[in-house]
Structures are given as C-alpha cells and as structure tokens.
Amino acid sequence: MEAFIMKSISVPLSVNEATERLKTSLLKKGFEIFADIDHRSNAQAVNLDMPDARVLLFGNPLAGTKLMQKDICMSFDLPLRLAVIEKGSETFLLHQTAADYSNQYQVQGHPVLEKIESLFSVLTSELSSKS
C-alpha cells in the first residue's frame, strides 16, 4: 500500500467563506451534502481551542455506488470529503486524489475516479477566483 498523495491547496478565503462557496457549488452541481462538520465549533463547545477546520461529506449515490460495486471497501472513504482548514494565517483545501483511492482500493482506472479528479479541480478553481 502506498502513502496518500492528498492535495493541499491554498485558497484566498476564510474557512467559512470557502466552505459556504463549496456547499453552494456542490448543490448546484447536483451533489448531496451529507454533513458539514465544524471541528472548531465542536472544540469550543467543550472549552478547547483550535484553528478553524471544517469537513464536508458529500456525494452522488449513483457514482459512489459504482465505486463500491467494484470494491465494497471503498465504502470507508465514501461519501467524498473535502476539508477546509486554517493553518498559520492561510486557508487550505484538502482532498484525496484518484491515486489515493486507486492505491487503497481495487478501483484503478475506474471512470468515476476521473470525474472526481475533474470535480476537485473545478472546485479548486472556483475557490481561487475572485467572484
């Protein structure tokens, strides 16, 4: 098993701004948002502090099911996840790559992986734009 190649991309927005843009974009693209986990708020609820960090769990059951039909263990990493974190004075978008999934599961060359890569690329571009 090879190590994760997870991507970390700097974005010119706050964690909350980036997360809200991602949610809006994903919904417009027809994805379902299954969860929006706000780690910092959860930490503050127990009187702890940490940098801002949110994780979105989202997906499309049609695409996800196709991957799980190929390798049911893929269910561990589905629905898809995007993390938006504050590190130092910067905000980063984190996501796994098609290579990560291929290295961990028997889904090498699956057409859905190409669509996931394309989606993550589009979302990154959208967060980097000024609009």
C-alpha positions as MATLAB code, in Angstrom:
seq = 'MEAFIMKSISVPLSVNEATERLKTSLLKKGFEIFADIDHRSNAQAVNLDMPDARVLLFGNPLAGTKLMQKDICMSFDLPLRLAVIEKGSETFLLHQTAADYSNQYQVQGHPVLEKIESLFSVLTSELSSKS';
ca = [
       0.000    0.000    0.000;
       1.371    3.396   -0.972;
       1.109    6.603    1.068;
      -1.626    9.126    0.444;
      -0.920   11.841   -2.106;
      -3.609   14.073   -0.584;
      -3.651   17.530   -2.156;
      -3.384   20.701   -0.103;
      -4.248   23.884   -1.994;
      -4.018   27.395   -0.573;
      -7.197   29.411   -1.141;
      -7.665   33.188   -0.736;
     -10.731   32.927    1.526;
     -11.558   32.295    5.155;
     -12.522   28.767    6.157;
     -16.182   29.749    6.448;
     -16.258   31.620    3.122;
     -14.575   28.733    1.305;
     -16.860   26.145    2.894;
     -20.010   28.073    2.036;
     -18.845   28.522   -1.572;
     -18.121   24.812   -1.810;
     -21.543   23.901   -0.449;
     -23.294   26.235   -2.895;
     -21.293   24.913   -5.838;
     -21.804   21.264   -4.914;
     -25.554   21.703   -4.521;
     -25.764   23.496   -7.882;
     -23.883   20.555   -9.432;
     -26.474   18.112   -8.047;
     -24.477   16.672   -5.163;
     -25.969   15.908   -1.793;
     -24.303   17.392    1.297;
     -24.421   14.670    3.942;
     -22.553   16.555    6.669;
     -20.772   19.808    7.420;
     -18.539   19.186   10.418;
     -17.232   22.293   12.151;
     -14.349   20.986   14.269;
     -13.561   24.364   15.809;
     -17.147   24.882   16.998;
     -17.168   21.381   18.427;
     -13.900   22.076   20.268;
     -15.222   25.377   21.610;
     -18.315   23.577   22.921;
     -16.011   21.693   25.304;
     -13.903   24.776   26.142;
     -10.997   23.907   23.859;
      -9.479   25.990   21.113;
      -8.061   25.006   17.781;
      -7.600   26.520   14.323;
     -10.668   26.768   12.134;
     -11.398   23.474   10.341;
     -14.485   22.208    8.553;
     -15.097   18.972    6.700;
     -17.796   18.448    4.078;
     -19.098   14.963    3.352;
     -20.887   14.939    0.029;
     -21.647   12.735   -2.883;
     -23.819   11.318   -5.582;
     -25.168    7.862   -4.745;
     -25.082    6.802   -8.405;
     -21.341    7.452   -8.725;
     -20.445    6.240   -5.246;
     -22.352    3.017   -5.689;
     -20.437    2.276   -8.892;
     -17.158    2.539   -6.974;
     -18.458    0.372   -4.129;
     -19.667   -2.246   -6.622;
     -16.063   -2.504   -7.797;
     -14.653   -2.627   -4.226;
     -17.042   -2.552   -1.265;
     -14.166   -1.441    0.992;
     -14.391    1.913   -0.806;
     -17.410    2.497    1.456;
     -14.899    3.544    4.122;
     -13.998    6.685    2.109;
     -17.461    7.468    0.782;
     -19.175    9.835    0.733;
     -16.384   12.045   -0.561;
     -14.714   14.518    1.785;
     -13.276   17.982    1.454;
     -11.533   19.658    4.376;
     -11.073   23.396    4.644;
      -8.545   24.294    7.306;
      -6.748   27.270    8.755;
      -3.008   26.704    9.059;
      -1.000   29.662   10.258;
      -2.528   32.662    8.541;
      -3.620   30.706    5.451;
      -6.648   28.681    4.424;
      -6.192   25.356    2.658;
      -8.490   22.996    0.798;
      -7.554   19.348    1.350;
      -8.763   16.371   -0.642;
      -7.701   12.898   -1.630;
      -6.731   12.160   -5.205;
      -7.744    9.430   -7.647;
      -4.301    7.947   -6.995;
      -5.096    7.787   -3.265;
      -8.268    5.818   -3.956;
      -6.526    3.592   -6.519;
      -3.701    2.836   -4.082;
      -6.091    1.910   -1.278;
      -8.858    0.093   -3.171;
      -9.376   -2.080   -6.246;
     -10.746    0.788   -8.348;
      -7.759    1.523  -10.606;
      -8.808    3.127  -13.890;
     -12.459    3.444  -12.870;
     -14.193    6.206  -14.901;
     -15.741    7.693  -11.746;
     -12.248    8.492  -10.439;
     -11.614   10.696  -13.459;
     -14.841   12.570  -12.713;
     -13.810   13.028   -9.085;
     -10.443   14.492  -10.136;
     -12.215   16.829  -12.547;
     -14.690   17.913   -9.872;
     -11.949   18.670   -7.351;
     -10.077   20.674   -9.996;
     -13.185   22.730  -10.826;
     -13.944   23.369   -7.148;
     -10.364   24.491   -6.525;
     -10.573   26.901   -9.485;
     -13.853   28.284   -8.222;
     -12.375   28.992   -4.789;
      -9.374   30.709   -6.350;
     -11.483   33.061   -8.476;
     -12.494   36.495   -7.183;
     -16.226   36.096   -7.894;
];
